[in-house]
Amino acid sequence: MAIPRILKITLLGAVMSSGMAMVLGRRQTGAYGPGMNCTAHWLYGDGAAHVDRAGGRVTLVGLATNAAATLFWSWLYDRALGRQPGLMRRLVVTAALGPVAYMVDYKATPKRFTPGWELVMAPRSMALVYLSMVIGMALGARRRGTDAGAARS
């Protein structure tokens, strides 16, 4: 059974961005928790960014929030790509994804509902989290070549 493309896009984008947020959060704070826990600030307030422990309800809310946001961006990305995107369309849509997501997340969204990474990370680290999300989503959007399946038959 094939997994729908949007679920692959979401899964890889969420895993890569969550992993990067935790690694960069550790680099900035000395603990893995704050990089993902800060994403739960919409529910627990800015104090969520100061929860060092990775695990528990704050981390689960942070992971779920990141996955839900990634699902939103995956849906838009999938729609923008279309069914049979050519190379140029893939490149343009993928290149625009990170900057557009950042602008919407941090310029058009009320502070309480931003990703919260600014509570823990420097802007450069935040850019790396977005980049990892984009790379994961692009990998999730890749299709297996029909020639490869035909060659094995």
Salt bridges, closest charged atoms under 4 A:
ASP46 OD1 - HIS41 ND1 3.57
ASP78 OD1 - ARG5 NH2 2.53
GLU118 OE2 - LYS111 NZ 2.87
